[in-house]
Amino acid sequence: MSSNSLINLPADSAARSTSVPWYAEQLEPNQLAEVKLFFIQYSDIRPDEVEAHILRARDAAWSISPWPCIGEFWFLTFSLSRHPAYTHILDTLRFQSHNDPNPPYKLLDLGTCLGQDLRKLAYDGAPIPALLGADLLDFEAAGHALFRDLDRFTRGHYIQGNIFAADDDAEDKLLKTRGSWFFVHVSMFLHIWPLEQQEEAAANILKLLKKEPGAMVIGTQTGTLTAKNDKLEPPFCRQGEEKYVYRHNCESMAALWHRVADAEGVKVDVWAGWNAEHHQKMEKIRREVPYEELSDAHREQLDERKVVFSVTRV
Ligand SMILES: C[S@@+](CC[C@H](N)C(=O)[O-])C[C@H]1O[C@@H](n2cnc3c(N)ncnc32)[C@H](O)[C@@H]1O
């Protein structure tokens, strides 16, 4: 979907309706089971209150912007912790001073929304001064309400800014941080735009990185076996409007970063692969369930994959 379609929505926009397919009324039992302990331990919520708490916090976030990642509870997925580079990232952050208010190795979660990946890093032992989120919209209070951690992720860990801010935009708070991040994480971010805008965003993401070997962009996003433009349908665009987002496979994702890094004169190593767990699940369905027996939703998802990537300065 195009980000512009879900930002500054009129109050009566159809995309705000909870009848849209990407608003789930309830949590799936496995979604709750996977995060229950986290909310008990990290957020100090009583076990019997976790579900109602998540539903309430989700609806508050939905009223800010009805992103599918909010309606479908994607914000309960710790996608960074499933990235093959997670142990390296966590160790780099963890093995530095926990008392330094401005540590040398910091991670920016760009397009952070409710900030679940930052909370997971903190839970796993990364120092909180090294963890910041940035988003175009102001989800800071909604993140605090969900994770009940204003005592730990104090104000200043959230940057409101625009990855498309012009180079001479003196007001944009994200742009001011260019060159200061050892890690920039992007989850479910680039895929919200057509290819040309993804390239523009990727170039600006590279500018956020420190000019040091080892500095990395890491990410996960929705992709597909055969890279292609996907046409948006209302309410993600206006009736009759022709809008597309670009869905990558591993090769096109890697090619995008090589192209952008070359154009920016930045030397990088690039890796892209499928999220293995999701890929195996979809291949099993393809092998074992006859096509005629698949629901329409499953048929549509058969080629869908999660693309995971890392781009490392050399
Ligand atoms: C699909 S959500 C993904 C949220 C989160 N990373 C996750 O995985 O749950 C995309 C996020 O990017 C933010 N966003 C959209 N356009 C942006 C821009 N131009 N600059 C910064 N953030 C933007 C949205 O507000 C939204 O929170």
The ligand as an SDF file (V2000), in Angstrom:
LIG
                    3D

 27 29  0  0  0  0  0  0  0  0999 V2000
    3.7370   -1.2450    7.7260 C   0  0  0  0  0  0  0  0  0  0  0  0
    4.2200   -0.2580    9.0900 S   0  0  0  0  0  0  0  0  0  0  0  0
    5.5080   -1.2590    9.8300 C   0  0  0  0  0  0  0  0  0  0  0  0
    5.6960   -0.9840   11.2910 C   0  0  0  0  0  0  0  0  0  0  0  0
    6.7510   -1.7740   12.0510 C   0  0  0  0  0  0  0  0  0  0  0  0
    8.0840   -1.5760   11.5050 N   0  0  0  0  0  0  0  0  0  0  0  0
    6.4240   -3.2440   12.1130 C   0  0  0  0  0  0  0  0  0  0  0  0
    7.1340   -4.0600   11.5240 O   0  0  0  0  0  0  0  0  0  0  0  0
    5.4340   -3.5730   12.7840 O   0  0  0  0  0  0  0  0  0  0  0  0
    5.1260    1.0390    8.2970 C   0  0  0  0  0  0  0  0  0  0  0  0
    5.4740    2.1910    9.2130 C   0  0  0  0  0  0  0  0  0  0  0  0
    6.2470    3.1510    8.4710 O   0  0  0  0  0  0  0  0  0  0  0  0
    5.8320    4.4570    8.8110 C   0  0  0  0  0  0  0  0  0  0  0  0
    6.1070    5.3810    7.6860 N   0  0  0  0  0  0  0  0  0  0  0  0
    5.3800    5.5130    6.5360 C   0  0  0  0  0  0  0  0  0  0  0  0
    5.9270    6.4590    5.7430 N   0  0  0  0  0  0  0  0  0  0  0  0
    7.0280    6.9180    6.3890 C   0  0  0  0  0  0  0  0  0  0  0  0
    8.0090    7.9220    6.0740 C   0  0  0  0  0  0  0  0  0  0  0  0
    7.9260    8.6150    4.9350 N   0  0  0  0  0  0  0  0  0  0  0  0
    9.0160    8.1460    6.9530 N   0  0  0  0  0  0  0  0  0  0  0  0
    9.0740    7.4510    8.1260 C   0  0  0  0  0  0  0  0  0  0  0  0
    8.1630    6.4950    8.4850 N   0  0  0  0  0  0  0  0  0  0  0  0
    7.1490    6.2300    7.6330 C   0  0  0  0  0  0  0  0  0  0  0  0
    4.3390    4.3110    9.0820 C   0  0  0  0  0  0  0  0  0  0  0  0
    3.8090    5.3700    9.8260 O   0  0  0  0  0  0  0  0  0  0  0  0
    4.2820    2.9440    9.7720 C   0  0  0  0  0  0  0  0  0  0  0  0
    4.3840    3.0690   11.1700 O   0  0  0  0  0  0  0  0  0  0  0  0
  1  2  1  0
  2  3  1  0
  2 10  1  0
  3  4  1  0
  4  5  1  0
  5  6  1  0
  5  7  1  0
  7  8  2  0
  7  9  1  0
 10 11  1  0
 11 12  1  0
 11 26  1  0
 12 13  1  0
 13 14  1  0
 13 24  1  0
 14 15  1  0
 14 23  1  0
 15 16  2  0
 16 17  1  0
 17 18  1  0
 17 23  2  0
 18 19  1  0
 18 20  2  0
 20 21  1  0
 21 22  2  0
 22 23  1  0
 24 25  1  0
 24 26  1  0
 26 27  1  0
M  CHG  2   2   1   9  -1
M  END
$$$$
